[in-house]
């Protein structure tokens, strides 16, 4: 089969799908089913990846397969094509998500112990609705609390192929007054100085904001038992 034709079909399929495609799905768009077509599809993916190096697009392999996406360097101007407001997540939500990602499986109580504040139920609800976390079991302790882990969709959203592709804590550590800063992929890091709301005061927080009105918060998360300064779980 003509190599250029295979490359064109693979590119068109990735652009048309609107989601990641597995190698099996890509090979199934061709009539041939022998081993040679799989090799040609792999070659087409490699060629497209190389061609996109100098363009505004990139071809990545994520947890669910291969996809073509906009490069981060051009995402901001391209985003002006859409009128709807992009989702913005609070620091509290990102801290919770980061702890689940790096310390999974983990219970809600363990998250609260590390962060030093009660986790707003809306945060867990939002993460479930985004299909970024799932229940994988229960801790064998009184109450049998749920064990939370991340999902394949979480990896896809952050352009990761597997959990091992997460930045290491050593890569992300920035010590300042014994505080560790851990920034999620794509987030703008800032070190804050306000004091953390204590766990026993969390019940006095204002009602959580509606998920459609998520405040623009500094996307800063802390881990390894150090509490995030200035975090408030009154919004998601």
Secondary structure, DSSP 4 states (H G I P E B T S, - for coil): --HHHHHHHHHHHHHHHSS-B-HHHHHHTSS--SHHHHHHHHHHHHHHHHHGGGSSEEEEEETTEEEEEE-HHHHHHHGGG--SPPP---HHHHHHHHHHHHH-SB-HHHHHHHHSSPPPHHHHHHHHHTT-EEEEEE-SSTT-PEEEEE-HHHHHHTT-SSGGGSPPHHHH---BTTB--B--TTPPP----SPPPPGGGGGGSPPPPPGGG-------B--TTPPPTT---S--
